[in-house]
Amino acid sequence: MSHLHTYLDLAESLNNIWKYLKERVEILDRLEWKSLNLDRGIRKKQNPYQIIQL
């Protein structure tokens, strides 16, 4: 029985890690789109760090 419990804990941990990574990827995706949209034509005039403001 203890093996099953361990596997369930592991599965839950992996699921939480997956959710966390998925959220991070979505945030990065949005940032990338934002910077791409801002990038059109103003990249040379602007500090690259200003592009990543949310």
C-alpha positions as CSV (number, residue, x, y, z in Angstrom):
1,M,0.0,0.0,0.0
2,S,2.8,2.4,0.8
3,H,4.1,2.0,-2.8
4,L,0.8,3.2,-4.2
5,H,0.9,6.2,-1.9
6,T,4.4,7.1,-3.0
7,Y,3.3,6.9,-6.7
8,L,0.3,9.1,-6.1
9,D,2.5,11.7,-4.4
10,L,5.0,11.5,-7.2
11,A,2.2,11.9,-9.8
12,E,0.8,14.9,-7.9
13,S,4.3,16.5,-7.7
14,L,4.8,16.0,-11.4
15,N,1.4,17.4,-12.2
16,N,2.2,20.5,-10.1
17,I,5.6,21.0,-11.8
18,W,3.9,20.6,-15.2
19,K,1.3,23.3,-14.3
20,Y,4.0,25.6,-13.0
21,L,6.0,25.2,-16.2
22,K,3.0,25.6,-18.4
23,E,2.2,28.9,-16.6
24,R,5.7,30.1,-17.1
25,V,5.6,29.3,-20.8
26,E,2.4,31.1,-21.2
27,I,3.8,34.2,-19.5
28,L,6.9,34.1,-21.7
29,D,4.7,33.7,-24.7
30,R,2.8,36.8,-23.9
31,L,6.0,38.7,-23.2
32,E,7.4,37.6,-26.5
33,W,4.2,38.7,-28.4
34,K,4.3,42.0,-26.5
35,S,7.9,42.7,-27.4
36,L,7.3,41.6,-31.0
37,N,4.4,44.0,-31.3
38,L,6.4,46.8,-29.7
39,D,9.5,45.9,-31.7
40,R,8.1,46.9,-35.1
41,G,10.0,50.0,-36.0
42,I,10.9,51.2,-32.5
43,R,13.6,48.8,-31.5
44,K,16.5,51.0,-32.4
45,K,15.1,54.0,-30.5
46,Q,14.3,52.1,-27.3
47,N,16.2,50.5,-24.4
48,P,15.6,46.7,-24.8
49,Y,14.7,46.5,-21.1
50,Q,11.7,48.8,-21.5
51,I,10.1,46.4,-24.0
52,I,9.6,43.7,-21.3
53,Q,7.4,45.9,-19.0
54,L,4.0,44.3,-18.3
